[in-house]
């Protein structure tokens, strides 16, 4: 997912992000979504609140 003002800018931004990777890809579709903002995830530790890893 990329943020851009136009479809061409979105394609260019995606291609720039994929540059240098070893993954083969093909852009099938560029479409506008209703998603306005994306925030990074905050990962929790592998233990639960009691400190037990098994739940």
trRosetta pair geometry for C-beta under 8 A, 3 or more apart (Angstrom, degrees):
i j d omega theta_ij theta_ji phi_ij phi_ji
1 33 7.6 -37 -136 15 117 147
1 35 7.4 -20 -163 78 146 148
1 38 6.7 132 101 -56 137 158
2 10 5.2 149 83 -149 115 74
2 13 4.3 153 -178 104 147 125
2 14 5.1 -127 -17 -64 143 79
2 17 6.9 -160 -87 -7 120 143
3 10 7.9 -120 131 -105 10 86
3 13 7.5 -93 61 139 46 170
4 7 7.6 122 100 -95 131 12
4 9 3.7 172 -168 105 120 101
4 10 3.8 -151 36 -67 144 68
4 12 7.8 128 -119 50 145 88
4 13 5.4 -159 -70 2 119 139
5 9 5.4 37 47 40 72 157
6 9 4.5 95 53 8 81 103
6 10 6.9 -140 95 -6 43 86
7 10 5.5 -52 -148 35 34 114
7 11 6.4 34 154 -18 66 104
7 30 4.8 118 -151 112 96 137
8 11 5.7 -53 -149 37 33 111
8 12 6.3 32 153 -18 65 107
9 12 5.6 -53 -144 39 32 112
9 13 6.1 34 156 -21 65 107
10 13 5.8 -54 -144 37 28 111
10 14 6.3 28 156 -18 63 107
10 30 5.3 137 94 -156 131 124
11 14 5.9 -56 -147 37 29 110
11 15 6.3 27 156 -17 64 109
11 27 6.3 76 -127 -176 94 176
11 30 5.9 -66 -62 -75 91 149
12 15 5.8 -57 -146 39 29 111
12 16 6.3 32 154 -21 64 107
13 16 5.7 -53 -148 35 30 113
13 17 6.5 29 153 -18 63 106
14 17 5.7 -58 -151 37 32 111
14 18 6.3 19 156 -10 67 111
14 27 6.8 106 101 -93 148 126
15 18 5.9 -62 -143 43 30 105
15 19 6.6 54 151 -49 63 92
16 19 5.6 -32 -154 -3 33 120
18 21 5.3 -75 -168 25 63 124
18 23 7.0 -93 -155 68 104 104
18 25 6.2 -89 -150 34 155 142
27 30 6.6 13 171 -51 122 91
35 38 6.6 36 160 -62 125 90
46 53 5.9 17 126 -134 97 96
47 50 7.9 -119 165 72 99 54
47 51 5.3 4 165 -151 139 34
47 52 6.4 144 -155 68 94 20
47 53 5.1 -63 -99 -83 77 62
48 51 7.4 -64 70 1 61 17
48 52 6.0 -14 41 62 101 73
48 53 7.8 159 1 -110 76 18
48 55 5.8 82 -24 -122 143 41
52 55 6.5 -64 104 41 109 17
